[in-house]
């Protein structure tokens, strides 16, 4: 078990009024409508520890035990108990209509799901309590001693982490008490915690390391058993020496405190504790709801169930660590983005010159072709005029042959020009080592046609990386 704790426990009970209740002159009731049998009880235990609970009759011992067991809901405060809580009493907790054996089986089946374990535990309880045939009779027929035996045996065997013994030990006979003493000590050694309420102080001294003294619903003393017992004995001696009027006045004053109790004082103590543990004014609505309405586990013990406790501030070392991690992440993003820009820039730089070169080459090729066509036609016209003038001065035979020669030359030139202009072309990139003869053989053409298409005069004009035209 990790934690056993109750804090700021209060309990308010309403008063039953008589039909003819006297009232004051202003019409208000003279007596309050309720009183507080418990007023701000806090207690914590550790595994293997036993705490005694003492006080005069009516101090609130049995009510506090029922709240610890979860059988009764407190008016305010918190109950933080992790584990099984078993409650043993000499008059409460069992189904009186059922038999003793049926009570054993029902209570053990609530704690265990394995049938083999339940059967084993049932045998252990029946052997321990030694009730014999009484186990087959209704519990309503049991005496206080038999009832206490059965209730205590179930509580000690039903897989306990906390055992509450409420006024049971004092009604046991001596042989059974000795058996119970050994069993309690064995459970304490195994880490089981105990809260023992008893009017016989010998039982408290035998088992309990610490003792809580309840006096009219509030904690009169809490500490080592020997010290608290000494204070309680002094109180008993003092009250015995009082006269009857003094005793009645003392009891009346203490009971009046239970009537006039203001629970807001306990709530203020709770708020002070919360503020010391990091809560702020913004958390006060949640704190009030947890204190007055939820009344579950302590917000400090289980913050995720009740109040969202603010996160603790990070240390300077933790903040530096997070800052370094953030800076490293930013650097990685910048480096990656920069690399992407560099790669993208190189791609653009490579593509743009090639695009410019291609467009420029196309423009130059088109203009060169146009100029070449014009020059070719003008030269042919001049040759025809010159040949016509020469042929006029020759003889008729020479004139006729010269005319035939001129006509054939003119027709061949024109056909050559027409053929060169009508050739379908394609553009290629000149690689390192390419020659005009090699390109002519590769594309099934002549060197002269390649020169004419690209306005190239010699082999030196053919450069690697340039774009030229060749026949398709």
Secondary structure, 3 states (H helix, E strand, C coil): CCCEEEEEEEEEEECCCCCCCCECCCCCECCCCEEEEEEEEEEEECCCCEEEEECCCCCCHHHHHHHHHCCCCCCEEEEEECCCEEEEECCCCCCCCCEHHHHHHHHHHHHCCCHHHHHHHHHHHHHHHCCHHHHHCEHHHCCHHHHHHHHHHHHHHCCCCEEEEECCHHHCCHHHHHHHHHHHHHHHHCCCEEEEECCCHHHHHHHCCEEEEEECCEEEEEEEHHHHHHHHHHHHHHHHCCCHHHHHHHHHHHHHHHHHCCCHHHHHHHHHHHHHCCCCHHHHHHHHHHHHHHCCCCCCCCCCCCCCCCCCCCCHHHHHHHHHHHHHHHHHHHHHHHHHHHHHHHHHHHHHHHHHHHHHHHHHHHHHHHHHHHHHHHHHHHHHHHHHHHHHHCCHHHHHHHHHHHHHHHHHHHHHHHHHHHCCEEEEECCCCCCHHHHHHHCCCCHHHHHHHHCCCCHHHCCCCCEEEEEC
